[in-house]
Amino acid sequence: MNATDPATNSCESGKSAADLPDYEAELMAFHRAFGRELRRAVRAIPINPGDRVLDVPCGDGFYTVALARRLYPFGRVTAADLSAAYLETARRAVARHPAAAVVDFATADAYRLPFDDDTFDLVWCAQSLISLDNPVVALNEMRRVTRPGGAVAVMEDDEFHRVMMNWPVALELDLQRAVAEAARVKYGSRAGLSPARGLRRDMIDAGLSPAWKQTVAADRQAPFDPAVRAYLRIRLRQTRDFVAAYLSADQLAVLDRAIDPGDEQSLLRRPDAELTCLTTLFLARK
Ligand SMILES: C[S@@+](CC[C@H](N)C(=O)[O-])C[C@H]1O[C@@H](n2cnc3c(N)ncnc32)[C@H](O)[C@@H]1O
């Protein structure tokens, strides 16, 4: 992910964007655009008052807050990340929500979690396996720190089904092929941007027992609200840059027109535009 957008890269938390990864702008825009559905997904996971939950990696703390609000007032959330800048961002996000369970913060490598065996009732891991070269090792660590009978919940994407729009079929097919090729070159696999596709297998390989899977779908229609427009601008630009080398000049010209916010026929401005954003929540038991 390599989106940067000066319009959205500033943040109400006052964090230093320079210390955060390039995908920060997209991630924050994603949380803002689809927060309602993402929070609903958090409400679907089985946790009880008094539970102890680990959010790893916590990133900007969006899910830490959602989990802490669910556990209020008795539970406890540990927000862990390798990035000091993200931990600071998460700390500020939590501070803005007083009606939340106790949250503590930990600098932690997902491959070597600094927690005892069987510590947590639930481990939550959202949209991070793409950042972890070896998801099975990380999932195995999550399993280790989960108590017997507890759960590991993982939210992940499949690039091919992530943002679906009612754009021309020919453009969609060209894009899918180009995404697969770009992923093969960058990640060594055409499924390199589709961690959700292998997640069930990865969970089993990590010694977990998959219990259920839920698709989190967010539908939006034109006119898109500012948060969705901001997300789409970043997202479409990022996709364009990722696949540009794998499209012909004609295909790229069609794509550029479809995503140009200055063009009335672009997907950002057409009155008939619609989108569905999909992500997947997997729950496995220890
Ligand atoms: C795409 S972000 C997702 C963050 C958060 N779960 C969310 O959905 O907003 C990926 C996160 O993984 C963290 N990360 C990358 N490698 C890590 C590692 N080895 N151990 C712990 N965190 C790591 C990054 O700092 C970043 O916060």
The ligand as a Gaussian input file, in Angstrom:
#p B3LYP/6-31G(d) Opt

LIG

0 1
 C       -2.345000      -2.224000       8.009000
 S       -1.955000      -1.834000       9.681000
 C       -3.378000      -2.445000      10.519000
 C       -3.502000      -1.900000      11.898000
 C       -4.845000      -2.156000      12.619000
 N       -5.031000      -3.550000      12.951000
 C       -6.025000      -1.666000      11.802000
 O       -6.717000      -2.480000      11.182000
 O       -6.232000      -0.461000      11.765000
 C       -0.675000      -2.979000      10.021000
 C       -0.025000      -2.800000      11.385000
 O        0.927000      -3.817000      11.578000
 C        1.994000      -3.275000      12.354000
 N        3.114000      -4.233000      12.223000
 C        3.828000      -4.526000      11.128000
 N        4.714000      -5.509000      11.407000
 C        4.539000      -5.840000      12.713000
 C        5.141000      -6.789000      13.594000
 N        6.106000      -7.610000      13.182000
 N        4.682000      -6.865000      14.848000
 C        3.709000      -6.044000      15.311000
 N        3.111000      -5.115000      14.517000
 C        3.525000      -5.021000      13.239000
 C        2.157000      -1.894000      11.795000
 O        2.865000      -1.025000      12.665000
 C        0.693000      -1.483000      11.621000
 O        0.183000      -0.914000      12.783000

